[in-house]
Amino acid sequence: MALNLADKEAIVQQLSGNLDGALCVVAADYCGLSVSAMDELRVKARAVDVKVGVYRNTLARRAIADTDFACLTDTLVGPIVLLFSYEAPGAAARILRDFIKSNDKLEVRGLALDGKLLGPDQLPAVASLPTRDEALAILLSLMKAPVTKLVRTLNEPAAQMVRVTAAVRDQKQ
């Protein structure tokens, strides 16, 4: 179906809007994927706040031209689906990693993260990035560890004294 100029501009604006808050964009070749499999991918993505879209490559190139995701320009060849991750940088990669296990026809072309193009071999590494809540939990445990160790160290002489007196008491009984 032929698009007029206004429709093309609207698509580019929509794609630019998708790119604005995105932390990571993944481009994948969906050639050979059935409609039901593509719907399944969309449902899984929607559940974790990842947007999935199929756009004309020329329009996608225009939308990403002046963004951090301009490095994806060379990967936009052939039938490409774009996944936009907003909450966690690895969310889109996790979905694709799990989806590829059951649908081997989907092939990752590239990932854009912090303005850098990562190859398909980096998908497992990006998928293993922690979510925001996991990262905060890790940070909190790292901040809490020195205080906990200090309290244990300060409490140890008193605890050792209690253990010694308990041992003496048990020995005399």
N, C-alpha and C positions, 0 to 999 in steps of 0.2 A: 504494500500500500504506500503510495507516494505521500510524503509529508510536505506541507507548505512551510514557508519560512517561520511563521508564527508558532507552528507546532514544534518545529525543531528548536526554536528558542525556549519554548516552555520545557522541553525535555532537558535541555542543557541547564536551565535554571533549577529544575527539580534535582538533577544529578549534582549540581553545585551545592544545593541545600543538603543533600545526603552527605557530601564530603565535608561540610563545615564542622560538624562535631565528631567526625570519625577519628578514632585512634589508629585503626588499622584497616586496610583494604586488601582483600584477596581476590585475585583474578583466576578463574578456573575455566577450562574447556569442558563444555557440557555436551559435546557431540556424541550422539548415540544414547543419550539418557532419555528414558521414557517420561511421558508427562506425569505419570503417577509418582515416579521417583523424584522428579523436580518439585512436585507438590509436597512430597514428604520432606525434602530439603527445606522448603520455605516454612513449613510448619515447625520444624525443629529450630530453625533460625529465629522465627518470631517468638518462640518461647524464651529465648535468652537475649532479646533486644538486638538482634542482628538483622539488618535489612539486606534483602536479596533482590537483585535487579539485572535484567538483560537489556542492554542498550546497544544502539548502533555504535560501532567502534569509532567512527568519525565524530559523532556527537560526544562520546565519552572522552576522546582525546581533547576536544575543545574544553570540556568541563574541567578536566584535571590539569590543563596547561599551566596555570599559575598557582598551583597548590603544592603541598608537600608530597602529593601522590603523583607528581608529574613523571616520576621514575617508572611508572607502570606503562608509559606510552608504547614502548616496544613490545609489550606482552599483549596488547590489544589487537590481535590478529585472529580472524576466524570467529567461531561461535563462542563468546565469552560471557560468563556470568560473574557479576561483581558482588562480593559480600562486604558489607560495611559494619565494622564492630565499633560500638559506642561506649559501653560500660567497661569492658576489659579488653586489653589489646589482643589477648589470645582467644577470645570467644569465637570468632569466625574460623580461626584455625582449628580449634577443638571440634567444631561442628563438621568441618570438612574432613578432618582426620577420622572421626567416627563414621561419617557417611561413606568415605572411600572404602572402609572395611567391607561394607555390604554392596557397594556399587563401584566396581572397578573401572567403569567407563568415564567417570569424572576424573579429570587430570588437572592438577594445580599448575598454573603457568608462572605465577609470581605473587609475592606479598610485599606490600608497601607499609613500612613501619618507621616512624620518625624520619620520613623523607629518604629512606634508604630502600632500595630494591633487594629483596631476599629471594633466593631461588626456591624451587619446590622442595629441595632437600632440607630447607630450614623449617618446613611446616611442623615437624614434631617439636622442635625447640620453641617455636612461637606458641604452639598449643600448650606447652607445659608452663607458660608464664602464669603466675598466680593472678587470681581475681583481686579486685580492690579489697574485699573483706579478708581474703587470705593474706594479702600483703600487709594489711594493718595488724592482723593477728601476729604475723611474724615480727613486725616492728615492735609491737607491744611486748612480746616475749623477750626480745633482745634488750629492750629498755628495762624490763623487770628483773632480768637475770643478775646484774651487779648488786642490786639492792637485796635480793634474796640471798645471795652468797655472803654479803656483808652481815646480814642478820644471823645467818647460820654460824659464821665465824665468831661473832660476838657472843653468841649463845652457847658455843661449844664448851668453854671452860666450866660453866655452871652445870651443863648437862653431864659433863664428864665427872664432876664432883658428885652429882646425884647417883650416877652409875657406880662409882667407887663405894660410896656409903651403903648403897643397896647390896653390893657384893659382900662388904664386911658384915652387914646385918645378916645376910643369908648364911655366911660362913659361921657366925657365932650361934645361930639357931641350929 
